[in-house]
């Protein structure tokens, strides 16, 4: 079991077990922001540029505090994420501060987001499913090029 899988499993248990899915809540948060590039831009504009750049790079991820993440995202976004999981916003921020850097890092294996994800050709939902060991569907075929979904499906074993 990889690190991300263990973190999501533990956080899922905190978030109410079988009915709560942190990855689905992250997908909803990304969609609410207008896509992953828009979310990352919002975080950069909110003072987390150095951290976001580290998540996108091939080096180590810089940690971000729940409070700083909450300020950058805004209260409504955090409340929506927490509500979807059935937890309080402070717990939601703690979960996001642990998961979001890892998700962004894994979606940018070459140090940048795949072009298909940036232009909407890749399905972020399938990619996030791949992060959790799911099939990933045909996400890579939608964007052409390398089998990104297949790669993401096995990434949990890397950590």
Buried (B, 14 or more C-beta within 10 A) or exposed (E): EBEBBEBBEEBBEBBEEEEBBBBBBBBBBBBBBEBBBEBBBBBBEBEBBEBBBBBBBEEEBBEBEBEBBBBBBEEEBBBBBBEBBBBEBEBBBBBBBBBBBBBBBBBBBEEEBBEBBBEEBBBBBBBBBBBBBBEBBEBBEBBEEEEBBEBBBEBBEEB
